Amino acid sequence: MSNSPFTTPPTSPITENGNNNNDENNGEDTKTSVFKISNQTITRRFVMPTEKPSWSELELKVREIFSIPSSVSPGLTYKDEDDDSITISSQIELEDFYKQVKCHDSSDNNITYKFNLVIFTPIRDYADDEHDGDNNSPADYEEHEVRICPTQ
């Protein structure tokens, strides 16, 4: 008996559309990805229809499930092989993560990715605002861990 908390799927699982996974799939990627994203108080789990969703798809879903306003930018952190905390907040960084990841809790049909949520908020220099009310330079951002408790 295995010590794994995950059960082994049947050898020929039936997908949602009723097809057997051993059938031809016309070259389409049938894997899905499961994301487990935590802030300091809660963890949300959701499934994306592809193995490696884009940053824009992932960001949209994270904004939705954590009720993140458009005035701030979400990021995701993970621990790398050196136990360093790495932050993802762009397509390039996400692609780099996909290249590094070997296999996280995978089964025949999906891969599980685990992250922590961070929120980037604009840094305002109030002293500069008083002297230069017409400041058109792009905002700098500061990283904050977040405690968002969405209402559902």
LOKOLNU-206417 format. One record per residue: y, z, x of N, C-alpha, C in turn; residue in one letter. Coordinates in nm, 3 decimals. Last residue first. Example, Ala and Ser with C-alpha at 12.3 -4.5 7.8 and 13.67 -1.06 7.14 Angstrom:
# residues 2
<n_Y=-0.225&n_Z=0.708&n_X=1.285&ca_Y=-0.106&ca_Z=0.714&ca_X=1.367&c_Y=0.003&c_Z=0.787&c_X=1.290&residuo=S>
<n_Y=-0.569&n_Z=0.780&n_X=1.319&ca_Y=-0.450&ca_Z=0.780&ca_X=1.230&c_Y=-0.330&c_Z=0.780&c_X=1.320&residuo=A>
//
This chain:
# residues 152
<n_Y=3.476&n_Z=-0.106&n_X=-1.778&ca_Y=3.382&ca_Z=-0.199&ca_X=-1.839&c_Y=3.333&c_Z=-0.145&c_X=-1.969&residuo=Q>
<n_Y=3.712&n_Z=-0.090&n_X=-1.522&ca_Y=3.675&ca_Z=-0.047&ca_X=-1.657&c_Y=3.584&c_Z=-0.152&c_X=-1.717&residuo=T>
<n_Y=3.652&n_Z=-0.022&n_X=-1.178&ca_Y=3.683&ca_Z=-0.113&ca_X=-1.289&c_Y=3.638&c_Z=-0.054&c_X=-1.422&residuo=P>
<n_Y=3.782&n_Z=0.152&n_X=-0.944&ca_Y=3.683&ca_Z=0.182&ca_X=-1.048&c_Y=3.714&c_Z=0.095&c_X=-1.168&residuo=C>
<n_Y=3.826&n_Z=0.132&n_X=-0.607&ca_Y=3.856&ca_Z=0.068&ca_X=-0.734&c_Y=3.745&c_Z=0.103&c_X=-0.830&residuo=I>
<n_Y=3.917&n_Z=0.226&n_X=-0.332&ca_Y=3.844&ca_Z=0.300&ca_X=-0.436&c_Y=3.887&c_Z=0.243&c_X=-0.571&residuo=R>
<n_Y=3.895&n_Z=0.065&n_X=-0.015&ca_Y=3.946&ca_Z=0.076&ca_X=-0.151&c_Y=3.856&c_Z=0.161&c_X=-0.237&residuo=V>
<n_Y=4.041&n_Z=0.047&n_X=0.305&ca_Y=3.920&ca_Z=0.064&ca_X=0.223&c_Y=3.971&c_Z=0.100&c_X=0.085&residuo=E>
<n_Y=4.273&n_Z=-0.195&n_X=0.410&ca_Y=4.250&ca_Z=-0.064&ca_X=0.351&c_Y=4.114&c_Z=-0.062&c_X=0.286&residuo=H>
<n_Y=4.465&n_Z=-0.374&n_X=0.645&ca_Y=4.334&ca_Z=-0.354&ca_X=0.584&c_Y=4.322&c_Z=-0.212&c_X=0.532&residuo=E>
<n_Y=4.762&n_Z=-0.555&n_X=0.596&ca_Y=4.699&ca_Z=-0.437&ca_X=0.650&c_Y=4.570&c_Z=-0.413&c_X=0.574&residuo=E>
<n_Y=4.942&n_Z=-0.852&n_X=0.681&ca_Y=4.852&ca_Z=-0.776&ca_X=0.595&c_Y=4.790&c_Z=-0.661&c_X=0.670&residuo=Y>
<n_Y=5.261&n_Z=-1.009&n_X=0.654&ca_Y=5.154&ca_Z=-0.955&ca_X=0.735&c_Y=5.066&c_Z=-0.872&c_X=0.641&residuo=D>
<n_Y=5.379&n_Z=-1.296&n_X=0.480&ca_Y=5.354&ca_Z=-1.151&ca_X=0.485&c_Y=5.243&c_Z=-1.119&c_X=0.582&residuo=A>
<n_Y=5.583&n_Z=-1.548&n_X=0.628&ca_Y=5.460&ca_Z=-1.507&ca_X=0.562&c_Y=5.435&c_Z=-1.358&c_X=0.581&residuo=P>
<n_Y=5.941&n_Z=-1.538&n_X=0.574&ca_Y=5.825&ca_Z=-1.543&ca_X=0.663&c_Y=5.700&c_Z=-1.497&c_X=0.590&residuo=S>
<n_Y=6.176&n_Z=-1.527&n_X=0.436&ca_Y=6.076&ca_Z=-1.621&ca_X=0.387&c_Y=5.953&c_Z=-1.630&c_X=0.477&residuo=N>
<n_Y=6.409&n_Z=-1.301&n_X=0.338&ca_Y=6.303&ca_Z=-1.318&ca_X=0.437&c_Y=6.193&c_Z=-1.407&c_X=0.381&residuo=N>
<n_Y=6.654&n_Z=-1.226&n_X=0.229&ca_Y=6.607&ca_Z=-1.362&ca_X=0.210&c_Y=6.498&c_Z=-1.394&c_X=0.312&residuo=D>
<n_Y=6.745&n_Z=-0.979&n_X=0.298&ca_Y=6.687&ca_Z=-0.993&ca_X=0.166&c_Y=6.629&c_Z=-1.130&c_X=0.140&residuo=G>
<n_Y=6.773&n_Z=-0.816&n_X=0.556&ca_Y=6.742&ca_Z=-0.958&ca_X=0.538&c_Y=6.671&c_Z=-0.976&c_X=0.405&residuo=D>
<n_Y=6.819&n_Z=-0.545&n_X=0.551&ca_Y=6.909&ca_Z=-0.629&ca_X=0.629&c_Y=6.890&c_Z=-0.777&c_X=0.602&residuo=H>
<n_Y=6.619&n_Z=-0.448&n_X=0.387&ca_Y=6.757&ca_Z=-0.409&ca_X=0.358&c_Y=6.855&c_Z=-0.502&c_X=0.429&residuo=E>
<n_Y=6.390&n_Z=-0.549&n_X=0.509&ca_Y=6.426&ca_Z=-0.597&ca_X=0.375&c_Y=6.570&c_Z=-0.564&c_X=0.341&residuo=D>
<n_Y=6.373&n_Z=-0.401&n_X=0.743&ca_Y=6.408&ca_Z=-0.542&ca_X=0.752&c_Y=6.451&c_Z=-0.597&c_X=0.617&residuo=D>
<n_Y=6.298&n_Z=-0.157&n_X=0.627&ca_Y=6.421&ca_Z=-0.164&ca_X=0.704&c_Y=6.467&c_Z=-0.309&c_X=0.717&residuo=A>
<n_Y=6.049&n_Z=-0.214&n_X=0.514&ca_Y=6.162&ca_Z=-0.189&ca_X=0.425&c_Y=6.295&c_Z=-0.193&c_X=0.499&residuo=Y>
<n_Y=5.813&n_Z=-0.421&n_X=0.565&ca_Y=5.905&ca_Z=-0.349&ca_X=0.652&c_Y=6.033&c_Z=-0.332&c_X=0.573&residuo=D>
<n_Y=5.500&n_Z=-0.417&n_X=0.422&ca_Y=5.642&ca_Z=-0.443&ca_X=0.402&c_Y=5.722&c_Z=-0.359&c_X=0.499&residuo=R>
<n_Y=5.199&n_Z=-0.576&n_X=0.422&ca_Y=5.278&ca_Z=-0.474&ca_X=0.490&c_Y=5.424&c_Z=-0.511&c_X=0.471&residuo=I>
<n_Y=4.979&n_Z=-0.640&n_X=0.149&ca_Y=5.090&ca_Z=-0.683&ca_X=0.234&c_Y=5.161&c_Z=-0.563&c_X=0.296&residuo=P>
<n_Y=4.637&n_Z=-0.539&n_X=0.185&ca_Y=4.763&ca_Z=-0.532&ca_X=0.112&c_Y=4.877&c_Z=-0.575&c_X=0.204&residuo=T>
<n_Y=4.306&n_Z=-0.606&n_X=0.149&ca_Y=4.419&ca_Z=-0.631&ca_X=0.237&c_Y=4.545&c_Z=-0.629&c_X=0.151&residuo=F>
<n_Y=4.027&n_Z=-0.404&n_X=0.097&ca_Y=4.139&ca_Z=-0.474&ca_X=0.035&c_Y=4.251&c_Z=-0.486&c_X=0.137&residuo=I>
<n_Y=3.671&n_Z=-0.421&n_X=0.125&ca_Y=3.801&ca_Z=-0.378&ca_X=0.175&c_Y=3.907&c_Z=-0.461&c_X=0.106&residuo=V>
<n_Y=3.338&n_Z=-0.334&n_X=0.051&ca_Y=3.461&ca_Z=-0.399&ca_X=0.008&c_Y=3.581&c_Z=-0.337&c_X=0.078&residuo=L>
<n_Y=3.042&n_Z=-0.399&n_X=0.234&ca_Y=3.139&ca_Z=-0.302&ca_X=0.183&c_Y=3.267&c_Z=-0.378&c_X=0.153&residuo=N>
<n_Y=2.729&n_Z=-0.567&n_X=0.161&ca_Y=2.862&ca_Z=-0.558&ca_X=0.219&c_Y=2.935&c_Z=-0.436&c_X=0.164&residuo=F>
<n_Y=2.426&n_Z=-0.741&n_X=0.185&ca_Y=2.490&ca_Z=-0.614&ca_X=0.156&c_Y=2.622&c_Z=-0.604&c_X=0.233&residuo=K>
<n_Y=2.224&n_Z=-0.988&n_X=0.034&ca_Y=2.329&ca_Z=-0.959&ca_X=0.131&c_Y=2.397&c_Z=-0.830&c_X=0.089&residuo=Y>
<n_Y=1.906&n_Z=-1.119&n_X=-0.015&ca_Y=1.998&ca_Z=-1.012&ca_X=-0.049&c_Y=2.094&c_Z=-0.987&c_X=0.066&residuo=T>
<n_Y=1.780&n_Z=-1.420&n_X=-0.142&ca_Y=1.816&ca_Z=-1.345&ca_X=-0.022&c_Y=1.917&c_Z=-1.241&c_X=-0.067&residuo=I>
<n_Y=1.507&n_Z=-1.550&n_X=-0.343&ca_Y=1.644&ca_Z=-1.510&ca_X=-0.316&c_Y=1.656&c_Z=-1.434&c_X=-0.185&residuo=N>
<n_Y=1.240&n_Z=-1.634&n_X=-0.377&ca_Y=1.345&ca_Z=-1.699&ca_X=-0.454&c_Y=1.486&c_Z=-1.658&c_X=-0.418&residuo=N>
<n_Y=1.061&n_Z=-1.493&n_X=-0.215&ca_Y=1.045&ca_Z=-1.637&ca_X=-0.228&c_Y=1.167&c_Z=-1.705&c_X=-0.292&residuo=D>
<n_Y=1.290&n_Z=-1.264&n_X=-0.057&ca_Y=1.165&ca_Z=-1.293&ca_X=-0.126&c_Y=1.156&c_Z=-1.444&c_X=-0.138&residuo=S>
<n_Y=1.450&n_Z=-1.056&n_X=0.186&ca_Y=1.429&ca_Z=-1.183&ca_X=0.119&c_Y=1.294&c_Z=-1.186&c_X=0.048&residuo=S>
<n_Y=1.611&n_Z=-0.855&n_X=0.324&ca_Y=1.537&ca_Z=-0.830&ca_X=0.200&c_Y=1.510&c_Z=-0.958&c_X=0.123&residuo=D>
<n_Y=1.766&n_Z=-1.077&n_X=0.519&ca_Y=1.791&ca_Z=-0.947&ca_X=0.459&c_Y=1.715&c_Z=-0.937&c_X=0.328&residuo=H>
<n_Y=1.737&n_Z=-1.244&n_X=0.809&ca_Y=1.673&ca_Z=-1.234&ca_X=0.679&c_Y=1.694&c_Z=-1.092&c_X=0.627&residuo=C>
<n_Y=1.959&n_Z=-1.311&n_X=0.989&ca_Y=1.821&ca_Z=-1.359&ca_X=1.003&c_Y=1.754&c_Z=-1.360&c_X=0.866&residuo=K>
<n_Y=2.289&n_Z=-1.405&n_X=1.030&ca_Y=2.195&ca_Z=-1.331&ca_X=0.948&c_Y=2.056&c_Z=-1.392&c_X=0.963&residuo=V>
<n_Y=2.447&n_Z=-1.585&n_X=1.172&ca_Y=2.394&ca_Z=-1.467&ca_X=1.240&c_Y=2.283&c_Z=-1.398&c_X=1.162&residuo=Q>
<n_Y=2.524&n_Z=-1.779&n_X=0.990&ca_Y=2.453&ca_Z=-1.821&ca_X=1.111&c_Y=2.385&c_Z=-1.702&c_X=1.179&residuo=K>
<n_Y=2.660&n_Z=-1.624&n_X=0.800&ca_Y=2.537&ca_Z=-1.692&ca_X=0.761&c_Y=2.455&c_Z=-1.737&c_X=0.883&residuo=Y>
<n_Y=2.884&n_Z=-1.552&n_X=0.960&ca_Y=2.790&ca_Z=-1.450&ca_X=0.913&c_Y=2.656&c_Z=-1.515&c_X=0.876&residuo=F>
<n_Y=3.006&n_Z=-1.802&n_X=0.986&ca_Y=2.958&ca_Z=-1.734&ca_X=1.105&c_Y=2.857&c_Z=-1.626&c_X=1.068&residuo=D>
<n_Y=3.077&n_Z=-1.841&n_X=0.719&ca_Y=2.981&ca_Z=-1.933&ca_X=0.782&c_Y=2.923&c_Z=-1.872&c_X=0.909&residuo=E>
<n_Y=3.268&n_Z=-1.636&n_X=0.697&ca_Y=3.146&ca_Z=-1.631&ca_X=0.616&c_Y=3.039&c_Z=-1.722&c_X=0.675&residuo=L>
<n_Y=3.466&n_Z=-1.728&n_X=0.870&ca_Y=3.398&ca_Z=-1.601&ca_X=0.900&c_Y=3.268&c_Z=-1.588&c_X=0.821&residuo=E>
<n_Y=3.538&n_Z=-1.963&n_X=0.733&ca_Y=3.488&ca_Z=-1.970&ca_X=0.871&c_Y=3.411&c_Z=-1.843&c_X=0.907&residuo=I>
<n_Y=3.637&n_Z=-1.864&n_X=0.489&ca_Y=3.518&ca_Z=-1.949&ca_X=0.491&c_Y=3.456&c_Z=-1.954&c_X=0.631&residuo=Q>
<n_Y=3.735&n_Z=-1.515&n_X=0.512&ca_Y=3.761&ca_Z=-1.659&ca_X=0.513&c_Y=3.629&c_Z=-1.735&c_X=0.515&residuo=S>
<n_Y=3.686&n_Z=-1.253&n_X=0.560&ca_Y=3.789&ca_Z=-1.281&ca_X=0.460&c_Y=3.826&c_Z=-1.430&c_X=0.459&residuo=S>
<n_Y=3.488&n_Z=-0.999&n_X=0.684&ca_Y=3.488&ca_Z=-1.139&ca_X=0.642&c_Y=3.598&c_Z=-1.155&c_X=0.537&residuo=I>
<n_Y=3.461&n_Z=-0.778&n_X=0.957&ca_Y=3.524&ca_Z=-0.810&ca_X=0.830&c_Y=3.522&c_Z=-0.961&c_X=0.807&residuo=T>
<n_Y=3.228&n_Z=-0.559&n_X=1.104&ca_Y=3.287&ca_Z=-0.693&ca_X=1.104&c_Y=3.341&c_Z=-0.723&c_X=0.964&residuo=I>
<n_Y=3.167&n_Z=-0.288&n_X=1.300&ca_Y=3.205&ca_Z=-0.325&ca_X=1.164&c_Y=3.282&c_Z=-0.456&c_X=1.168&residuo=S>
<n_Y=2.890&n_Z=-0.284&n_X=1.521&ca_Y=3.034&ca_Z=-0.299&ca_X=1.501&c_Y=3.059&c_Z=-0.339&c_X=1.356&residuo=D>
<n_Y=2.626&n_Z=-0.275&n_X=1.596&ca_Y=2.676&ca_Z=-0.167&ca_X=1.510&c_Y=2.828&c_Z=-0.166&c_X=1.499&residuo=D>
<n_Y=2.537&n_Z=-0.503&n_X=1.706&ca_Y=2.591&ca_Z=-0.403&ca_X=1.800&c_Y=2.647&c_Z=-0.281&c_X=1.727&residuo=D>
<n_Y=2.475&n_Z=-0.661&n_X=1.488&ca_Y=2.364&ca_Z=-0.612&ca_X=1.570&c_Y=2.408&c_Z=-0.508&c_X=1.673&residuo=E>
<n_Y=2.723&n_Z=-0.545&n_X=1.245&ca_Y=2.650&ca_Z=-0.646&ca_X=1.320&c_Y=2.542&c_Z=-0.580&c_X=1.406&residuo=D>
<n_Y=2.786&n_Z=-0.439&n_X=0.920&ca_Y=2.758&ca_Z=-0.394&ca_X=1.057&c_Y=2.678&c_Z=-0.503&c_X=1.127&residuo=K>
<n_Y=3.053&n_Z=-0.572&n_X=0.717&ca_Y=2.911&ca_Z=-0.546&ca_X=0.744&c_Y=2.900&c_Z=-0.498&c_X=0.888&residuo=Y>
<n_Y=3.293&n_Z=-0.622&n_X=0.455&ca_Y=3.255&ca_Z=-0.578&ca_X=0.589&c_Y=3.105&c_Z=-0.557&c_X=0.596&residuo=T>
<n_Y=3.517&n_Z=-0.844&n_X=0.294&ca_Y=3.385&ca_Z=-0.780&ca_X=0.295&c_Y=3.352&c_Z=-0.741&c_X=0.438&residuo=L>
<n_Y=3.826&n_Z=-0.839&n_X=0.113&ca_Y=3.746&ca_Z=-0.873&ca_X=0.230&c_Y=3.614&c_Z=-0.799&c_X=0.219&residuo=G>
<n_Y=4.085&n_Z=-0.953&n_X=-0.112&ca_Y=3.962&ca_Z=-0.879&ca_X=-0.080&c_Y=3.900&c_Z=-0.927&c_X=0.049&residuo=P>
<n_Y=4.434&n_Z=-0.916&n_X=-0.126&ca_Y=4.323&ca_Z=-1.001&ca_X=-0.084&c_Y=4.200&c_Z=-0.917&c_X=-0.053&residuo=S>
<n_Y=4.669&n_Z=-0.878&n_X=-0.401&ca_Y=4.602&ca_Z=-0.831&ca_X=-0.279&c_Y=4.485&c_Z=-0.924&c_X=-0.248&residuo=V>
<n_Y=4.759&n_Z=-0.996&n_X=-0.630&ca_Y=4.861&ca_Z=-0.952&ca_X=-0.534&c_Y=4.801&c_Z=-0.899&c_X=-0.404&residuo=S>
<n_Y=4.558&n_Z=-1.039&n_X=-0.811&ca_Y=4.590&ca_Z=-1.149&ca_X=-0.719&c_Y=4.693&c_Z=-1.110&c_X=-0.614&residuo=S>
<n_Y=4.345&n_Z=-0.745&n_X=-0.840&ca_Y=4.459&ca_Z=-0.830&ca_X=-0.876&c_Y=4.488&c_Z=-0.935&c_X=-0.771&residuo=P>
<n_Y=4.010&n_Z=-0.697&n_X=-0.914&ca_Y=4.108&ca_Z=-0.700&ca_X=-0.805&c_Y=4.222&c_Z=-0.794&c_X=-0.842&residuo=I>
<n_Y=3.774&n_Z=-0.607&n_X=-1.055&ca_Y=3.907&ca_Z=-0.616&ca_X=-1.118&c_Y=4.019&c_Z=-0.611&c_X=-1.013&residuo=S>
<n_Y=3.523&n_Z=-0.633&n_X=-0.955&ca_Y=3.597&ca_Z=-0.514&ca_X=-0.914&c_Y=3.739&c_Z=-0.512&c_X=-0.971&residuo=F>
<n_Y=3.436&n_Z=-0.875&n_X=-1.062&ca_Y=3.357&ca_Z=-0.755&ca_X=-1.089&c_Y=3.427&c_Z=-0.625&c_X=-1.048&residuo=I>
<n_Y=3.646&n_Z=-1.061&n_X=-0.982&ca_Y=3.607&ca_Z=-1.039&ca_X=-1.122&c_Y=3.538&c_Z=-0.905&c_X=-1.142&residuo=E>
<n_Y=3.649&n_Z=-1.051&n_X=-0.704&ca_Y=3.770&ca_Z=-1.018&ca_X=-0.779&c_Y=3.736&c_Z=-0.983&c_X=-0.925&residuo=R>
<n_Y=3.388&n_Z=-1.143&n_X=-0.659&ca_Y=3.426&ca_Z=-1.007&ca_X=-0.619&c_Y=3.551&c_Z=-0.963&c_X=-0.694&residuo=V>
<n_Y=3.412&n_Z=-1.408&n_X=-0.755&ca_Y=3.318&ca_Z=-1.315&ca_X=-0.818&c_Y=3.352&c_Z=-1.170&c_X=-0.785&residuo=K>
<n_Y=3.603&n_Z=-1.510&n_X=-0.573&ca_Y=3.628&ca_Z=-1.512&ca_X=-0.717&c_Y=3.539&c_Z=-1.412&c_X=-0.791&residuo=L>
<n_Y=3.465&n_Z=-1.480&n_X=-0.329&ca_Y=3.590&ca_Z=-1.406&ca_X=-0.353&c_Y=3.621&c_Z=-1.398&c_X=-0.502&residuo=E>
<n_Y=3.257&n_Z=-1.666&n_X=-0.368&ca_Y=3.228&ca_Z=-1.524&ca_X=-0.351&c_Y=3.351&c_Z=-1.439&c_X=-0.380&residuo=L>
<n_Y=3.398&n_Z=-1.908&n_X=-0.383&ca_Y=3.308&ca_Z=-1.866&ca_X=-0.493&c_Y=3.282&c_Z=-1.716&c_X=-0.487&residuo=E>
<n_Y=3.531&n_Z=-1.904&n_X=-0.134&ca_Y=3.609&ca_Z=-1.909&ca_X=-0.258&c_Y=3.524&c_Z=-1.867&c_X=-0.378&residuo=S>
<n_Y=3.317&n_Z=-1.905&n_X=0.049&ca_Y=3.405&ca_Z=-1.789&ca_X=0.041&c_Y=3.483&c_Z=-1.790&c_X=-0.090&residuo=W>
<n_Y=3.013&n_Z=-2.033&n_X=-0.106&ca_Y=3.134&ca_Z=-2.046&ca_X=-0.027&c_Y=3.218&c_Z=-1.920&c_X=-0.041&residuo=S>
<n_Y=2.671&n_Z=-1.911&n_X=-0.089&ca_Y=2.792&ca_Z=-1.951&ca_X=-0.161&c_Y=2.913&c_Z=-1.958&c_X=-0.067&residuo=P>
<n_Y=2.375&n_Z=-1.973&n_X=-0.007&ca_Y=2.493&ca_Z=-1.947&ca_X=0.075&c_Y=2.620&c_Z=-1.993&c_X=0.002&residuo=K>
<n_Y=2.196&n_Z=-2.008&n_X=-0.218&ca_Y=2.160&ca_Z=-1.918&ca_X=-0.109&c_Y=2.283&c_Z=-1.878&c_X=-0.026&residuo=E>
<n_Y=2.336&n_Z=-2.001&n_X=-0.552&ca_Y=2.298&ca_Z=-2.068&ca_X=-0.428&c_Y=2.268&c_Z=-1.966&c_X=-0.320&residuo=T>
<n_Y=2.418&n_Z=-1.846&n_X=-0.769&ca_Y=2.317&ca_Z=-1.951&ca_X=-0.792&c_Y=2.275&c_Z=-2.028&c_X=-0.667&residuo=P>
<n_Y=2.422&n_Z=-1.494&n_X=-0.715&ca_Y=2.493&ca_Z=-1.621&ca_X=-0.705&c_Y=2.387&c_Z=-1.731&c_X=-0.710&residuo=M>
<n_Y=2.412&n_Z=-1.184&n_X=-0.879&ca_Y=2.336&ca_Z=-1.297&ca_X=-0.827&c_Y=2.426&c_Z=-1.420&c_X=-0.826&residuo=V>
<n_Y=2.513&n_Z=-0.847&n_X=-0.799&ca_Y=2.522&ca_Z=-0.971&ca_X=-0.876&c_Y=2.447&c_Z=-1.081&c_X=-0.805&residuo=F>
<n_Y=2.600&n_Z=-0.507&n_X=-0.807&ca_Y=2.499&ca_Z=-0.607&ca_X=-0.770&c_Y=2.518&c_Z=-0.729&c_X=-0.858&residuo=R>
<n_Y=2.816&n_Z=-0.261&n_X=-0.674&ca_Y=2.791&ca_Z=-0.363&ca_X=-0.775&c_Y=2.690&c_Z=-0.463&c_X=-0.720&residuo=R>
<n_Y=2.860&n_Z=0.080&n_X=-0.623&ca_Y=2.801&ca_Z=-0.044&ca_X=-0.572&c_Y=2.776&c_Z=-0.137&c_X=-0.689&residuo=T>
<n_Y=3.132&n_Z=0.315&n_X=-0.577&ca_Y=3.030&ca_Z=0.246&ca_X=-0.656&c_Y=2.977&c_Z=0.124&c_X=-0.582&residuo=I>
<n_Y=3.301&n_Z=0.437&n_X=-0.385&ca_Y=3.246&ca_Z=0.515&ca_X=-0.496&c_Y=3.133&c_Z=0.447&c_X=-0.572&residuo=T>
<n_Y=3.399&n_Z=0.273&n_X=-0.189&ca_Y=3.366&ca_Z=0.409&ca_X=-0.151&c_Y=3.299&c_Z=0.489&c_X=-0.263&residuo=Q>
<n_Y=3.217&n_Z=-0.020&n_X=-0.274&ca_Y=3.341&ca_Z=0.040&ca_X=-0.227&c_Y=3.306&c_Z=0.185&c_X=-0.197&residuo=N>
<n_Y=2.967&n_Z=-0.264&n_X=-0.206&ca_Y=3.005&ca_Z=-0.124&ca_X=-0.232&c_Y=3.150&c_Z=-0.101&c_X=-0.192&residuo=S>
<n_Y=2.759&n_Z=-0.513&n_X=-0.321&ca_Y=2.888&ca_Z=-0.484&ca_X=-0.260&c_Y=2.933&c_Z=-0.346&c_X=-0.304&residuo=I>
<n_Y=2.504&n_Z=-0.717&n_X=-0.291&ca_Y=2.527&ca_Z=-0.577&ca_X=-0.322&c_Y=2.652&c_Z=-0.537&c_X=-0.246&residuo=K>
<n_Y=2.392&n_Z=-1.025&n_X=-0.409&ca_Y=2.494&ca_Z=-0.954&ca_X=-0.333&c_Y=2.503&c_Z=-0.812&c_X=-0.385&residuo=F>
<n_Y=2.144&n_Z=-1.262&n_X=-0.378&ca_Y=2.181&ca_Z=-1.137&ca_X=-0.443&c_Y=2.281&c_Z=-1.068&c_X=-0.352&residuo=V>
<n_Y=2.111&n_Z=-1.607&n_X=-0.421&ca_Y=2.147&ca_Z=-1.497&ca_X=-0.333&c_Y=2.190&c_Z=-1.378&c_X=-0.417&residuo=S>
<n_Y=1.838&n_Z=-1.837&n_X=-0.467&ca_Y=1.962&ca_Z=-1.774&ca_X=-0.510&c_Y=1.994&c_Z=-1.664&c_X=-0.409&residuo=T>
<n_Y=1.679&n_Z=-2.148&n_X=-0.403&ca_Y=1.703&ca_Z=-2.009&ca_X=-0.372&c_Y=1.836&c_Z=-1.963&c_X=-0.429&residuo=K>
<n_Y=1.655&n_Z=-2.414&n_X=-0.439&ca_Y=1.621&ca_Z=-2.330&ca_X=-0.554&c_Y=1.643&c_Z=-2.183&c_X=-0.526&residuo=T>
<n_Y=1.825&n_Z=-2.692&n_X=-0.359&ca_Y=1.802&ca_Z=-2.558&ca_X=-0.309&c_Y=1.776&c_Z=-2.467&c_X=-0.429&residuo=D>
<n_Y=1.667&n_Z=-3.008&n_X=-0.425&ca_Y=1.767&ca_Z=-2.907&ca_X=-0.454&c_Y=1.726&c_Z=-2.773&c_X=-0.396&residuo=E>
<n_Y=1.467&n_Z=-3.195&n_X=-0.392&ca_Y=1.553&ca_Z=-3.167&ca_X=-0.278&c_Y=1.658&c_Z=-3.062&c_X=-0.304&residuo=G>
<n_Y=1.319&n_Z=-3.195&n_X=-0.629&ca_Y=1.408&ca_Z=-3.308&ca_X=-0.601&c_Y=1.507&c_Z=-3.277&c_X=-0.490&residuo=N>
<n_Y=1.125&n_Z=-3.005&n_X=-0.645&ca_Y=1.259&ca_Z=-2.970&ca_X=-0.694&c_Y=1.362&c_Z=-3.075&c_X=-0.658&residuo=N>
<n_Y=0.787&n_Z=-2.984&n_X=-0.752&ca_Y=0.888&ca_Z=-3.056&ca_X=-0.675&c_Y=1.025&c_Z=-3.021&c_X=-0.731&residuo=E>
<n_Y=0.655&n_Z=-2.652&n_X=-0.808&ca_Y=0.682&ca_Z=-2.790&ca_X=-0.848&c_Y=0.785&c_Z=-2.851&c_X=-0.755&residuo=D>
<n_Y=0.641&n_Z=-2.388&n_X=-0.751&ca_Y=0.570&ca_Z=-2.476&ca_X=-0.660&c_Y=0.589&c_Z=-2.623&c_X=-0.695&residuo=N>
<n_Y=0.768&n_Z=-2.256&n_X=-0.958&ca_Y=0.842&ca_Z=-2.277&ca_X=-0.834&c_Y=0.771&c_Z=-2.365&c_X=-0.734&residuo=N>
<n_Y=0.738&n_Z=-2.398&n_X=-1.279&ca_Y=0.669&ca_Z=-2.328&ca_X=-1.172&c_Y=0.741&c_Z=-2.359&c_X=-1.042&residuo=N>
<n_Y=0.990&n_Z=-2.364&n_X=-1.530&ca_Y=0.917&ca_Z=-2.442&ca_X=-1.431&c_Y=0.849&c_Z=-2.352&c_X=-1.330&residuo=N>
<n_Y=1.152&n_Z=-2.220&n_X=-1.698&ca_Y=1.013&ca_Z=-2.235&ca_X=-1.735&c_Y=0.930&c_Z=-2.315&c_X=-1.637&residuo=G>
<n_Y=1.405&n_Z=-2.162&n_X=-1.620&ca_Y=1.391&ca_Z=-2.283&ca_X=-1.701&c_Y=1.245&c_Z=-2.312&c_X=-1.736&residuo=N>
<n_Y=1.369&n_Z=-1.935&n_X=-1.462&ca_Y=1.433&ca_Z=-1.921&ca_X=-1.593&c_Y=1.415&c_Z=-2.044&c_X=-1.680&residuo=E>
<n_Y=1.037&n_Z=-1.979&n_X=-1.315&ca_Y=1.182&ca_Z=-1.967&ca_X=-1.311&c_Y=1.237&c_Z=-1.957&c_X=-1.452&residuo=T>
<n_Y=0.750&n_Z=-1.804&n_X=-1.236&ca_Y=0.811&ca_Z=-1.897&ca_X=-1.332&c_Y=0.960&c_Z=-1.872&c_X=-1.331&residuo=I>
<n_Y=0.580&n_Z=-1.781&n_X=-0.921&ca_Y=0.670&ca_Z=-1.728&ca_X=-1.023&c_Y=0.724&c_Z=-1.839&c_X=-1.114&residuo=P>
<n_Y=0.308&n_Z=-1.767&n_X=-0.785&ca_Y=0.369&ca_Z=-1.883&ca_X=-0.849&c_Y=0.462&c_Z=-1.837&c_X=-0.959&residuo=S>
<n_Y=0.253&n_Z=-1.512&n_X=-0.683&ca_Y=0.244&ca_Z=-1.627&ca_X=-0.594&c_Y=0.306&c_Z=-1.753&c_X=-0.654&residuo=T>
<n_Y=0.494&n_Z=-1.259&n_X=-0.779&ca_Y=0.372&ca_Z=-1.335&ca_X=-0.800&c_Y=0.371&c_Z=-1.459&c_X=-0.711&residuo=P>
<n_Y=0.659&n_Z=-1.058&n_X=-0.526&ca_Y=0.660&ca_Z=-1.144&ca_X=-0.643&c_Y=0.526&c_Z=-1.214&c_X=-0.660&residuo=P>
<n_Y=0.621&n_Z=-0.722&n_X=-0.443&ca_Y=0.589&ca_Z=-0.858&ca_X=-0.403&c_Y=0.586&c_Z=-0.945&c_X=-0.527&residuo=T>
<n_Y=0.898&n_Z=-0.498&n_X=-0.472&ca_Y=0.765&ca_Z=-0.541&ca_X=-0.511&c_Y=0.745&c_Z=-0.685&c_X=-0.467&residuo=T>
<n_Y=1.062&n_Z=-0.283&n_X=-0.248&ca_Y=1.062&ca_Z=-0.409&ca_X=-0.320&c_Y=0.919&c_Z=-0.448&c_X=-0.353&residuo=F>
<n_Y=1.047&n_Z=-0.065&n_X=-0.088&ca_Y=1.089&ca_Z=-0.040&ca_X=-0.226&c_Y=1.088&c_Z=-0.167&c_X=-0.310&residuo=P>
<n_Y=0.760&n_Z=-0.048&n_X=0.126&ca_Y=0.881&ca_Z=-0.118&ca_X=0.085&c_Y=0.916&c_Z=-0.085&c_X=-0.060&residuo=S>
<n_Y=0.521&n_Z=0.048&n_X=0.207&ca_Y=0.627&ca_Z=0.147&ca_X=0.191&c_Y=0.756&c_Z=0.085&c_X=0.142&residuo=N>
<n_Y=0.221&n_Z=-0.083&n_X=0.055&ca_Y=0.342&ca_Z=-0.100&ca_X=0.135&c_Y=0.441&c_Z=0.012&c_X=0.107&residuo=S>
<n_Y=-0.119&n_Z=0.000&n_X=0.084&ca_Y=0.000&ca_Z=0.000&ca_X=0.000&c_Y=0.125&c_Z=0.000&c_X=0.088&residuo=M>
//
